[in-house]
Amino acid sequence: MWMGLAATATYFLDPDRGVERRRDLRKRIAKMRSAGEQAKLDTSL
């Protein structure tokens, strides 16, 4: 488990591409949230 966490931290904290990877992750999370909220609204009608 610790090795997985260390690998993830290294991936996202990479000085060369970490900023880009974190930005992409934030966009993906926002897109999933939006889709979830839309699905919730569609089912409540």
C-alpha positions in Angstrom: 0.0 0.0 0.0 2.8 2.5 0.9 4.5 1.8 -2.4 1.4 2.7 -4.3 1.0 5.9 -2.3 4.6 6.8 -2.9 4.3 6.1 -6.6 1.1 8.3 -6.8 2.8 11.1 -4.9 5.8 10.9 -7.2 3.6 11.0 -10.2 1.6 14.1 -9.2 4.5 15.9 -7.5 6.9 15.5 -10.5 8.6 18.9 -11.0 8.4 18.7 -14.8 4.9 17.5 -15.5 3.2 17.5 -12.1 1.4 20.8 -12.6 -0.1 19.6 -15.8 -1.1 16.2 -14.3 -2.8 17.8 -11.3 -4.7 20.3 -13.6 -5.9 17.3 -15.8 -7.0 15.5 -12.7 -9.0 18.5 -11.4 -10.7 18.8 -14.8 -11.6 15.1 -14.8 -13.0 15.3 -11.3 -15.1 18.4 -12.2 -16.4 16.6 -15.3 -17.4 13.5 -13.2 -19.1 15.7 -10.6 -21.0 17.6 -13.3 -22.2 14.3 -14.9 -23.2 12.9 -11.5 -25.2 16.1 -10.7 -26.9 15.9 -14.1 -27.8 12.3 -13.6 -29.2 13.1 -10.2 -31.3 15.8 -11.6 -32.5 13.6 -14.5 -33.7 10.8 -12.1 -35.4 13.2 -9.7 -37.8 14.4 -12.4 
